[in-house]
């Protein structure tokens, strides 16, 4: 818990949690307002949007801290996140795209010149290491890491845009515009998607190391038979809890307002 990544990781995940839950709750109450307006759902929507919206606008700042830390201590992960193959000064940020690992190139991406160097080092001309400078056996799965990173950033950007739009609509007294409420309903799961994608970036992007530069994941695996039993039990437990939560929400929130 006291390694150099602890602060940036904990900050990024804590803000992401408030963002994800805030917009999930906002989506639930937006859906309820579309069905039957009530003061309960109106107040709950505002509270959820304040929590989720503030978090969504703060998240790029914590992301900046995380990116600079990754650039310093895990440059291979950064290169995989961006699908960057060539070491270069003034490296671009790639939006979208698909890394072809066998050919060591990324296709169909939109590049923003100098963007990655500026993000990682606050210097548009800073040099960023590319994947070609790393042995193939020391690279993470590039396509998985890159696509997960794009999903995380894309979802976060959409939620931040919705937060800004919500602030504008609230200022104009039009927060309950049906079009905005529908957008919140569709965006409700995006925070959770971003959290899961972010963990894929974190865990897949650090491969093949379980302790970076010290121990490989393949060397750390301990055979553990019969794990299917606890996995099945926990899956069933959470399935039951999920049904209970949905039932309680439906009975005590939606059917009583």
N, C-alpha and C positions, 0 to 999 in steps of 0.2 A: 504493500500500500504506500510505500514511501519511495518508490522508484521515480525517476524524473518525469514520467508520463502521467503520474497520478493526478496532478492538479488539472491539467488540460483535459484529460479523459473524463474525470468526475464532473468538471464544469460543463463540458459539452453534453454529457449524458443527462445531467440534472435539468439543464435548460430544455433539452429535447423531450424529456418526460413531461414537463409542464406544457410544452407546445403540443405534443401528441394528444394528451388527455384534454387539454383546453379545446382543441378543435373537434375532438371526438364528441365531447359534451355539447359543444355549440351545434354540431350537426344533428344530434338527437333532438335538441330543443327547436332547431330550425324546422325540422321535419314535423314536430308537434304543432308549431305555429302555422304551418301550411295547412294542417288538418283542421285545427280549432284554436284560434288565438285565445290566450289567457295571460293573466298577469304573472303567474308562476313561470311559464315558459319565456315570457318576455324578459323578466328579471334574470332568469338563469342564463339566457342567451348572452345578455350583456356581460355578466360576470365571467362566463366561459371565454368570451371574445377578448376581454381585457387580459385574462391570464394567458390564453394561448397566443394572442396577438403580440403582447409585450415580449413573450418568449421567442416568438418567430422573428421579431426584429432584432433581438439580442443575439440570436444564434449565429449569424454571420461573424460577429465579433469573436465568439468562442471558437468558431471554425477557423478564423485567422490564426489564433493562438495554436490550435492543434496542427494546422498545416505547417507553420513555422517550426514546430517541434519535430514533426515527422521529417521535414526537410533536413533537419540537423542530425537526427539520430537514426532514421530509417529511410535514407534516400531511395532505396530500391522500392519500398512501398509507394513512395510518392511517384516514382516513374511509372509504376504499374497503375496507380490511380488515374494518371493522366494519359496512359498509353504512349509514353514518350520513349522512343528507342534510341535516339541519337543524343549524346551529350552536347549541350550547346549553351552559349550565353544568350540571354534574351529569349528564353524558351517560352513558347506559347501555351495558353490554356486551350484544351481541346473540349469542345462541347459536342456531346454525342460521339459517334464513331464506333467502330468495331475493331479491336486489335486482332490481327491474324498472326498468331504466335510463330507458326512454322516459317512465315515469310518475314517476320520481324518488322511489321509495319501496321499502322492504324489507318483504316479507310473510312470514308463517309463522315468524317468529323469536321466541324467548323472550328478553325483555329483563330484565337484572339492573340495577336502578336504581343510578346513581352509579358503576357498575363501571368504565366506561372512563375517566372522569375520575380515579378513584382509581388505576387501573393506570398511566395515562400521566403523571400529575403528582403522585401520592401525595396528592391533595387531592380529596375527593369533590365539591367544588363548583367545580372548575376548568372553564374554558370550553374546549370542543373544537370545532374548525372543521368544518362540514359540507360536503358536496359541492356544495350549491346555491350556495355562495359562490365557486365556482371555475367559470370558463368551461368549457363542454362539451368544447371542443377540448383543454383542459389536464387532463382527467380520464383516469385509466387505465380499462381494461375492468373495471367494478365487480364484475359477477357473477363473473367468473373469479377476481379477486383475493380476494373475500370467501369463495367456496366453497373455494378452495385453503387459505386461512387456517383455515377451520373444520376441514378434513380434517387439517391439520398439528396443530392443537391437540387435536382429538379423538383422533388416534392417540397423541400424546404422553401424554395423560391416561390412556388405557387402559394404556399401558406402565408408567406410574408406579404405577397401581393394582395391576398384576401384580407389580411390584417389592415393594410393601408387603405384598401377600398372600404372596409367596414368603418374605419375611423372617419373617412370622408362622408360616408352615408349617415353615420350617427351625428356628425356636425350639421348635416343638412336636414336632420329629422326624418331620414328615409331608411333607417336600418332594417325595417321589415319589408323592404322591397322584395316581392316574390322571387325575382330573378336572383337576388343575392342569397336568399334563403335556400333556393335550390342549389346554388353553387356550394354553400356550406354543407349541405347534405352529401353531395358527391365528393366533397373534399374531406369529409369526416375521417376516413381511414388513412389519409395520406401521411399523417404524422406517425402512425404505427408502422406504415410501410417504410418510411424514412429511417425509423429506429432500427428495424430489422436489416435494412440495406446497409446502414452504418456499421452494424456489428459484423456483417459479412466483410466489409472493407477492413475492419480492424483485425479480424481473425484470419481471413484468407490472405489478406495483404501481408501478414507477417510470416507466412510460410516461406521456406520449409523449416523455420525455427520455432521451437517452443520457448527457448531462452535465446534471444537474438545474439547470434554470433558465438554461442556457447554450446547449445544442445539442439539437435534437430528433432522435429516432431516424431519422425520414424524411430528415433532412439529412445523416446520417452514413453511410447505406448506400452501399457501394461495389460496383458490379456486378462479379461474379466468375464467369465462365463455367466450365463443366466441373467444378463441384464434385461432381457425381454420382459421378465416378470415385473420389476419395479417400473420400467417404462410403460408397460400396459396399464398398471394400476394407477400411476400418476396421470396418464392420458384420460382414463375413465373418470378419475376424480375431478379433473379440470373440466371435462365435458359436462358432468353433473352440476358443478358450480356455475358453469356458463348458462345452463338451462335455468337454474335457480335465479340468477341475476336478471336474465331477460324476463322471466315470469314476474319477479317482484317489480321491476321497472314498469312493466305493462300494467300490472294491477294497481300499484300505488302512485304512479305518476300519470300515465296516459289515460287510464280509465276513470280517474277521479278528478280530472280537470276539463 
